[in-house]
Amino acid sequence: MQLADVLQTPTGLLALLALVPLIVLYLIEPDPRELQLPTLQFLADDEGDGGATPVLERLTRNLLFLLQLLVILALALSLASPTASITQERSAASTVVVLDASASMATESGSGTRFGAAKAAAGDALGTETTLIVTGAETATVVEDAPAQRADEALGTLSVTDGPGDLRSAISRAASIAGPESRVVVLSDFVDESSWRSAVRATRARGATVELRQFDGGGGANVGFVARDVTEQRVTLTVSNFGTAGADRTVTFAGQSASVSPAPGDAASVSFPLPTEGATAELSGDDDFPTDDTVPVAAPSNPTVDVVLLTNDPNRYLVTALEVNNAVSLTVKRPPTTITDTYDVFVFGNVRADAVLDSTIESARSTAANGGGVAVLAQPDVGEVGYGDLLAIEPRGVGEEPQLGSITRDPLTAGFDFAAPDRYVRGNTTNARALVEYDDGSPLLAAGNRGAGRVLYYGYLPNETEFTSGYRYPVFWKRAVFFLADRPQAATLNRQTGQRLTVGANATITRPDGSEVTGSALLDRQGYYAAGGQRYSAALLTQAESNVTAPSIEDIANENASGTTTTQRQSVDLTPLVVTLAALLVLAELAFLRHRGDL
């Protein structure tokens, strides 16, 4: 056996040179002086036995020297990073380990969690060559065809997530990697609504051995949040009881509280006003699955959108559509007028071309440049108002009886039926994208960016369509105002774990633990994510994942065949043990010095 087999950094033994000055110091230590004490004259001198060398006697009888010697030896050995080889029995076949890290695996069981027990079992299931697949907020291959030691190191970095798992996807991925003689080990509580059973049968049909190991402890008492409905004014939370007995719980949210008493297998809902900055809802009481006992709720950072409508002939449908939106503070002005206040959105509709002041246009342009928005409604002389680059169309007169062309999939168009009017403004878009087009390419709806802000062209002429009197007309203008003000709807700020938050290639997202990522973040933890001055929330809210009662898997029980095994030598780092020994020796030295009276 070579020195490198037991010491990873043999140069650490150079620290043994510290023994030289220690030994020299003890060798040159002067002998104690002899003083004659008259009162002890009657005692005979002790001549000793004369059988020991004085130098060796000084060294071997000095306990303090021995302790210091051992401390230096232990420290030098720790610097050399000692290792020991142990023999373990591993599967000789290629092994694929599928580890469930979904939220339900955080269920408390005994002195730990289901995930803790599954993770320990995964370490025992490693083969000589192991692929490790984990499923939680997302399914990922951690290592592929790795030696057991490397797979074990990767296993140590894994933790349970707050997201739902997809066991079927993980097992299917294992099947695509495993060969006909491979072994697939699935460690899970099998609280998963995916069709994982069919994936197991398909993997076995390919000739691979599939072992299912279930971790189903805990979960007897469990009441949690399973749904969250957020509007601009209120949030409604649903609590389900997955236990076998009734439960009396209290939901607290933003300083308010409400009591719920769901029966076993039943649910109850409570509703609260949405606070300006959002808040976290909490459920009283303790149970085996704490993950679903809290729900973060985010609210728009700008709760109110200040809108100014400039018109010489107010359209009552438009005014009503803007007024019914509680998130909008509407001001109606009749040109010519000066704008002295600050607004988030300018809306121009039914204005006299000669009445709009240049200063009003400049105020609107400044709003767009600073991140706000400007909407222009079509009128026959829209090109004569002087909007300049705020107008997303270059008009070419009025046409009749158009046919609708393409409709772009966009949040502004989703769910709406746009009908062709009798008359329309013909033209081409300018620095904007057409969301709805007529058959000649003229835009009915167009949007674009202007500086840091946005512009919108609404192409229906007054009294030329029934769209304005439809029940979804206010919904359209709610979306349009939020788009122009760059204000997200409350519902879009509140996500489920397992989803991905994307805010732009160069934008920074701060995760609940304070770490930062750029562009996109996997929502694998419950809590708040911040980007661009706006908070987003992520919560589990999954009925299937919250019901942590593990199902029976007897219908697809583990196969007994375990495959061939082989013995494998694995190096174990002894450095922590040696450092601990050195620390104990230092403590022993201090205790000896105190006992001797030197401290």
MIDRENNU-506618 format. One record per residue (C-alpha): x, y, z. Coordinates in pm, whole numbers, plus 50000, padded with zeros to 5 digits. Layout:
# MIDRENNU-506618
XYZ...
***
This chain:
# MIDRENNU-506618
500005000050000501395033749899501325064550120498995081849871496425054349930495895064950291496855101850280495325125150022497845153250093501015137250233502745171050241500645178550549503065156150742505605184250721503785198051022505605170951220508635193651206506985212351492508105183151713511735194051682511465226651878509115209552127511605181952205514525206352215512605228552456512055199952697515665187952666517145221452759514715227453043516905234653350516845211153649515115224053958517415240054222517965220754546517515240354867518475228255211515595229255453516775224455810513445210455919513875181655671517495173255750516435142155927515025127755603517355106155406518235115555056516505095154787519255081254573516905065554320517425032254160519975044753913518475023953635517115051353405518745077353185517905112153323517135126252978514705098352887513205099253232512485136453190510705130952862508695099852944507515111453284506285145253168502565140653093502255175752955504935167852697503095136452589499825155252546501495182252336503245155552133499935138452057498275171651963500995179051706500765143751567496955146251532497085180651368499775169551122497755138551037494595159250978496515182050739497505150950545493795142350492493815105950602491405081450438490335045650499489025020550249485865001550329484244973650134480594977250034478314954449840476854971849534474594961049253476664950248957473904960548717473494996448606471255013248864468835042048816467565057449141464375078349122464035099749435460785117949509461465153149641457905166349603456185185949878454345156150030457725140350113458125167650378455465149950585456795145050935457195108751034458755098351364461915118251428462295129751067460485132850738459595109050460462235125350243464935120350505464165083250523463995080150142467305098550101469025074750343467575044850156468785059649827472345059049959472035021750025470535015549680473455029649479475135006249233478645005449088477325028648817474355049748918472045074748752470185096949000466865112748896464945135749129461355147649086459855176849273459135211649148460775198348831462225165248716466005165248670468815140548613471365148848883474135124948773474245098548503476295066148506478355079448796480505059249040478825052349371480925077949561480105106049318476405096549319476445096449700477975131349704475285143949465472625127649680473845147349979473095180549807469395172949749466545186449958462765183549949460965210449746457615227849796456335217849454454225188849326456065159849169455575141248843456525105448921455375092648582457775116148404460655106248633460085068748585459735073148209463035091748206464595063448405463255038448149464865057847864468235055948041468085020548184469084990747975467294956947963469364943548255469314975448459467814980848801465425009848865464765018749230461865042749297461765058549644458555077849707455385080249913453555076249579451235105249662451105114649297448145118349062450185110848751449885077048578453105063948733451795028048744451715025948365455265039748354456405012248594454804984948384456314999348066459774999848226459454963748339458254953947993461594966147858463394940748076464544963148361464054953748725461884979648900461834981749280459245003749452460025014749805457275033849981457755058950263454295065650402454765074550768452855103550926450025123250774447315111251012446355146851104446395171450816444385202850744445705227450487445125253950222444285239449882443065269649681443585307249658441435329949440442765365549412440915394649254441795431449257439915436649584439645403249767441315369949827439375337949892441145308850059439935272850070440885249350355440505211450329440495185450606442315153850501442145138250847439685113750998438195137551255436615172051243438925201951284438425236851422440985260651278441495298051256442695315350939444575347851000445375372250722446595408350737445425413251094442025397051035440855362251127438055337951048437165303851187436655272550977435455238051085435695214450788434475178950840436725149850740437125150350363435355183850341436485219450266435605254550383436335288650232436965323050382437375356750211439345387750308439985422050154443255422849960445695445850141447795470349944451075451949995449715416650022450165393850324450645357550424447655336850537448275313050825446315283550958446285277351331447265244051482450015219151407449845188251190452105163551011452285184050691453135220550769453865230350407450225238150325449535256850652450665290250507449845308150181451625339950063449455364849874451015392149659449365424449551450295449249277452965473849389450865501549229447355495249365445625523549176446025533948812445425571048754443705575148414442785607448237440215605247956440355634347710437175637347505434845663947362431975639147336432125614247625431245578647531429135565947818430165529747753433845538847773433375560448084431425532748254433995506248157436735526648319434725536448627433655501048719437295490948756438025496749124441735497749050441245528248825441005564248939439355581848643439545618748554437585631548250438825663548080437435682047780440005697347540441335723147511442745718647861446095719148032447375689048223448895698148557448545665148747450465632948691448685603248535449645567448460447535564648145446215589547887443125579647682442115600947380438685595047224436145616347033438305647547048438085677846818441245678446612441695715846662441035714747040443905692847163446765714547284450365707147199451125707947572448575680247628450265658547364453645665547525452275655547868451055622747719454395617147545456245623647873453995598448049454865571847792458575580147812458475575248191456835541048176453135550048144450765544847853448705562947590445575549347418444125565447106440595556646990439845557646618437875586146464437585596646098440055625546137442395607546378445395616846162444695654046200444865655746582448645657546593449435626646802452745621346623454555589846736451825582946997449575570946715450315534546629448795537846280449485558545971445865565645858444805565245491441165575945513437965557245594436935524545426433685505045426432535469245487435885453545579436485417145658438475406045961441875390845894444315376146144444025378146524447225374946723447185354347040447775379947314446415387547665444615417547512442735396047260442185363347451438515354847500437085382947286435005380546969435935409246738433315416246471433875435646148432225470446156430515488445870433265514845843436885515545951440085536245935442445522845673446185524645735449435507745831450915502346176453885524246272456395510146519453705487546662452365452246624448875445946491446915423946732443745423346520443825430946145441335436445867441765416945546443615446145382446195447345662444745477645840444885473246218441755471146432443905468046745447615476246763450115480347045453705491747066456435505547290457415541947321460475546547535459825529147865456055530647807453405516847576450855529147321447555513447212445375519846906441705509946934440265509446584436475507746626434865540346515432195554946747428755538946701430075514746437430075482846648428145464646917431425455647090431095486647312427745475047454428845439247520429265426447873432995420047814433725455647704434735466148060436955435348078438775446347764439455480947903440565466648235443195446348050444065475947828444595499848120446715474548310448775468447995449325505647937450265511948301452405480348308450405469648610449995431848643446645418148749446585404749104445835369548982448985368548767451165377749065450095347349263451495314949125451745278449221455005261449305456375241149018455725269248770458445291448626458605329348663460105346948358460595384648370463115392348095466575381247996468455407448200466065411348493467085399448838464755377749045465255375249420464135341849563462565336049908465955326450056467555358849931469495343049645469285359049301468875345348949468625363048616465795360948366463845331048492463305313248823461775279448905459185284449180460335255249393459885272249733456835287849891457195324849960457805357449779459885363249467460815399149377461595413349032461495448548893460045463349211457135438649210456545409249445455235375749323454055347449545454295309849511452285284349712451645246949685447805247549659447475212549516444685190149643446495158349541449825168249698448235180850022446385148050070449485130650203447685098250289449805073650095447915049649866448445012249864450894999749602450224962549652448784959949301452204967649159454444954749438458234955949422459914928449228461974904549438464804901549193467674923549299470204914649031473834904749073476014922549324479704929649353481964942149629483414976849593486054994949795485185030549886487395056850045486135073850362487645107050470488945104350828489935141150858486915151351070487625122651310491295131951349490465168951398487995159151670490725138351838493115168051828490485190351987489925165152267493685163252331493865201352357491045200552611492885173352804496035194852805494115224852940492495202953209495935189953312497375225153334494435236253548494825205853772498535213153813497765249153904499315265753597495915280353487
***
